[in-house]
């Protein structure tokens, strides 16, 4: 039995050794603040959890049936000191956690611009079935399942969906934010170290969502400018017709670049779910609701 327990423990440790622990290895200011909040909250909770576990073990050992020296007090019912300690400490910890959460919720608001110098790089992200489209509106290019950003430069993602509701997450750089049809969400982040970071779909959106992943490459400003210059010579053009083909469901899409993007494409994706459509049935015109338009679009 001891050998079995030892082997089980060893197997668990080997499995855990394969975890990348992205949340505990931040590469950006936002992710680092989230890690600090997570560890601080966990540490405060352990101030209660650890003593309770230790006291449970101690009481079970001290008052075991074989310990004849333990004090037997069958009529004991109350201790003011014990009640005060048991309630006061958790209440204080909950109060501290409440303040920490309140402050951090505002400080780490994904819509809030980062308090760093420099104009943010704007990237428009569209969640499709089952791929991500990233548009650089100021640079006039786009890419599928790939993002390149300069280090130490604020980045502002503007996010929507042209498919079922989804969620974008880049664990080493920031938290997750939802992508919804007819809506625009935002995510501000910054990469403080160069490298390739994994982004993915964090919300179930159909059979292909598990492979709905993308790469975020943080590089020097020079390397970023060189990448932009290279992609501007791509033969691919993101016209309206090409975009409609891109919206068709597909899995494991390869990285692709576009040197031209149809003007105002991102805005058109959002407003397409806001405009009512007229459907003629037996000669009678009927205005479709927003829900019916969405269903018709993805039928």
QUIGIWO-V28599 format. One record per residue. N is the residue number from 0. OMEGA is omega in whole degrees, 0 to 359 (* if undefined). BURIAL is # if it has 24 or more other C-alpha atoms within 12 Angstrom, else .. Layout:
{{N | OMEGA | BURIAL} {N | OMEGA | BURIAL}}
//
This chain:
{{0 | 179 | .} {1 | 179 | .} {2 | 179 | .} {3 | 179 | .} {4 | 180 | .} {5 | 180 | .} {6 | 178 | .} {7 | 179 | .} {8 | 180 | .} {9 | 180 | .} {10 | 179 | .} {11 | 180 | .} {12 | 178 | .} {13 | 178 | .} {14 | 180 | .} {15 | 181 | .} {16 | 178 | .} {17 | 180 | .} {18 | 181 | .} {19 | 177 | .} {20 | 184 | .} {21 | 182 | #} {22 | 181 | #} {23 | 179 | .} {24 | 185 | #} {25 | 178 | #} {26 | 179 | #} {27 | 184 | #} {28 | 182 | #} {29 | 180 | #} {30 | 179 | #} {31 | 178 | #} {32 | 178 | #} {33 | 178 | #} {34 | 180 | #} {35 | 178 | .} {36 | 180 | #} {37 | 181 | .} {38 | 179 | .} {39 | 179 | .} {40 | 179 | #} {41 | 178 | .} {42 | 179 | .} {43 | 180 | #} {44 | 179 | .} {45 | 176 | .} {46 | 177 | .} {47 | 187 | #} {48 | 184 | .} {49 | 178 | .} {50 | 180 | .} {51 | 179 | .} {52 | 180 | .} {53 | 179 | .} {54 | 177 | .} {55 | 178 | .} {56 | 181 | .} {57 | 181 | .} {58 | 179 | .} {59 | 180 | .} {60 | 185 | .} {61 | 184 | .} {62 | 176 | .} {63 | 186 | .} {64 | 184 | .} {65 | 181 | .} {66 | 183 | .} {67 | 181 | .} {68 | 180 | .} {69 | 181 | .} {70 | 180 | .} {71 | 183 | .} {72 | 184 | .} {73 | 182 | .} {74 | 180 | .} {75 | 183 | .} {76 | 189 | .} {77 | 174 | .} {78 | 181 | .} {79 | 180 | .} {80 | 181 | .} {81 | 179 | .} {82 | 180 | .} {83 | 180 | .} {84 | 184 | .} {85 | 181 | .} {86 | 186 | .} {87 | 183 | .} {88 | 177 | .} {89 | 180 | .} {90 | 178 | .} {91 | 180 | .} {92 | 178 | #} {93 | 178 | .} {94 | 178 | .} {95 | 178 | .} {96 | 180 | #} {97 | 179 | .} {98 | 179 | .} {99 | 181 | #} {100 | 180 | .} {101 | 181 | .} {102 | 183 | .} {103 | 180 | .} {104 | 178 | .} {105 | 181 | .} {106 | 183 | .} {107 | 176 | #} {108 | 183 | #} {109 | 179 | #} {110 | 186 | #} {111 | 178 | .} {112 | 181 | #} {113 | 180 | #} {114 | 178 | .} {115 | 182 | .} {116 | 176 | .} {117 | 178 | .} {118 | 181 | .} {119 | 173 | #} {120 | 182 | #} {121 | 177 | #} {122 | 178 | #} {123 | 183 | #} {124 | 179 | #} {125 | 177 | #} {126 | 180 | #} {127 | 175 | #} {128 | 343 | #} {129 | 185 | #} {130 | 178 | #} {131 | 174 | #} {132 | 180 | #} {133 | 181 | #} {134 | 174 | #} {135 | 188 | #} {136 | 182 | #} {137 | 180 | .} {138 | 177 | #} {139 | 178 | #} {140 | 178 | #} {141 | 179 | #} {142 | 176 | #} {143 | 176 | #} {144 | 177 | #} {145 | 177 | #} {146 | 171 | #} {147 | 182 | #} {148 | 175 | #} {149 | 178 | #} {150 | 177 | #} {151 | 175 | #} {152 | 180 | #} {153 | 180 | #} {154 | 179 | #} {155 | 174 | #} {156 | 172 | #} {157 | 196 | #} {158 | 172 | #} {159 | 180 | #} {160 | 172 | #} {161 | 185 | #} {162 | 176 | #} {163 | 181 | #} {164 | 182 | #} {165 | 180 | #} {166 | 182 | #} {167 | 179 | #} {168 | 173 | #} {169 | 192 | #} {170 | 184 | #} {171 | 182 | #} {172 | 182 | #} {173 | 178 | #} {174 | 183 | #} {175 | 178 | #} {176 | 185 | #} {177 | 173 | #} {178 | 186 | #} {179 | 180 | #} {180 | 178 | #} {181 | 181 | #} {182 | 181 | #} {183 | 175 | #} {184 | 184 | #} {185 | 176 | #} {186 | 178 | #} {187 | 179 | #} {188 | 177 | #} {189 | 176 | #} {190 | 181 | #} {191 | 178 | #} {192 | 178 | #} {193 | 179 | #} {194 | 176 | #} {195 | 182 | #} {196 | 184 | #} {197 | 172 | #} {198 | 184 | #} {199 | 174 | #} {200 | 182 | #} {201 | 181 | #} {202 | 182 | #} {203 | 182 | .} {204 | 178 | #} {205 | 188 | .} {206 | 184 | .} {207 | 187 | .} {208 | 183 | #} {209 | 179 | .} {210 | 180 | #} {211 | 186 | #} {212 | 178 | #} {213 | 181 | #} {214 | 172 | #} {215 | 181 | #} {216 | 176 | #} {217 | 184 | #} {218 | 176 | #} {219 | 179 | .} {220 | 179 | .} {221 | 180 | .} {222 | 178 | .} {223 | 178 | #} {224 | 177 | .} {225 | 178 | .} {226 | 178 | #} {227 | 181 | #} {228 | 180 | .} {229 | 184 | .} {230 | 177 | #} {231 | 178 | .} {232 | 178 | .} {233 | 180 | .} {234 | 183 | .} {235 | 178 | .} {236 | 180 | #} {237 | 177 | #} {238 | 179 | .} {239 | 180 | .} {240 | 179 | .} {241 | 180 | .} {242 | 179 | #} {243 | 176 | .} {244 | 181 | .} {245 | 182 | #} {246 | 179 | #} {247 | 181 | .} {248 | 177 | #} {249 | 182 | .} {250 | 177 | .} {251 | 181 | .} {252 | 178 | #} {253 | 177 | .} {254 | 181 | .} {255 | 182 | #} {256 | 178 | #} {257 | 181 | #} {258 | 178 | #} {259 | 178 | #} {260 | 177 | #} {261 | 182 | #} {262 | 176 | .} {263 | 180 | .} {264 | 182 | #} {265 | 179 | #} {266 | 179 | #} {267 | 178 | .} {268 | 181 | #} {269 | 185 | #} {270 | 179 | .} {271 | 179 | .} {272 | 180 | #} {273 | 183 | .} {274 | 177 | .} {275 | 176 | .} {276 | 180 | .} {277 | 180 | .} {278 | 181 | .} {279 | 179 | .} {280 | 181 | .} {281 | 178 | .} {282 | 179 | .} {283 | 179 | .} {284 | 178 | .} {285 | 180 | .} {286 | 179 | .} {287 | 175 | .} {288 | 179 | .} {289 | 181 | .} {290 | 180 | .} {291 | 179 | .} {292 | 180 | .} {293 | 179 | #} {294 | 178 | .} {295 | 184 | .} {296 | 184 | .} {297 | 179 | .} {298 | * | .}}
//
